[in-house]
Amino acid sequence: MIKTEHLSHFYSVGTPFETVAIEDINLHIKKGEYVGVIGHTGSGKSTLIAHFNAILKPTSGKIFIDGKDLWSEDKKQRIQTRFDVGLVFQYPEHQLFEETVYKDIAFGPKNMGLSEEEIHRRVEKAMRFVGLSESVLEKSPFDLSGGQKRRVAIAGVMALEPKVLILDEPAAGLDPMGRDEILGRIREYHQETGSTVLLVSHSMEDVSKNADSILVMNRGRCQMHASVPEVFERADELEKMGLDVPRITRVFFALQDKGYPVSRNVFTVEQGKAEITRLLKEGGKNHA
C-alpha cells in the first residue's frame, strides 16, 4: 500500500539554515495494517506523513502508493492520492470553517464530485464512526465542545472514505476519557473498513493498545519498524532515544528478571491481569 525508497526531505535547501528533517527512509506498510508512529519531538514524524499525502515533495527518493510513483509526471495521480490518503492534522478542529457541522463533513465528498445522495450517505456513516448524533448536524461547529470539534474534523476526513487514514496526535489535549473514546472510535473504524491506519502519537500506551506494528522515528531516520512485541523487546534502545515502553510492560520485565515465568509481551493492564490470572491458576513458583 505505501512504500518509500531512500526518502529524504531537507528544509531551507541551499541556505545556511538547511535542515535534515528525514533521511534515507525505506518503508513498506501493508494494506490494512495499523501502524503506530512514535518518536520524540523533532524526530521527523510529521514530515514523514506529510509526504504520503503529497503535501511535501521529497528532496530525494521515491514514494509509491498502491505501486504507483506519487511524484511521476502524472499530476492526476497526486490529486487522487489526496482523496485516497486522508490526513488528520494535530488539533484538526482549528481547520473547521463551514457554517454547519453537516457542511464541514460534506466538504471533501463535494469536492470529489459525488451525488448529493452519496454525500449524505458518507456524512451519516462518518458521524457514526466518530460518535456524533444527528442533533448537531445543523449546528455551527464552533458552538461545540472541544472533543466534539475534534470528532467533526476527523469525520470530515473519514467521509472521503480513504484507503489510508493518517492521524497526527488525534488525542492531543483531550482528557483521559476523551482520549480513550477517540482512539476507540479509530480502532473500530479500522476493524470495520479494513483501511490502512497510521496513528502518530507520543504515547507508547496508546500505540500498544491499538497498533499492529510500530514505526519508531529518531533524528530523521526510521530506527525500527516491527510488531509491537518486537519493538518493546528493544526497550533499552527506546530509552536511549528518550522513549519508553508502557509501565505495565516494565513490571512484567522485572517479574521475569526475578525468575517468575511470565510473558514479556504484556502491553496493557488487561493483558497483565490475564497473565497474572494464568499464573495463579497454574500455581507456579511463589505466586501466592
Helices and strands as residue ranges (DSSP letters): E 2-11, E 19-29, E 34-38, H 45-52, E 60-65, E 68-69, H 75-84, E 85-88, G 92-95, H 101-111, H 116-130, G 134-136, G 141-143, H 146-158, E 164-168, H 176-193, E 196-200, H 204-210, E 213-218, E 221-227, H 228-232, H 235-240, H 247-257, H 269-282
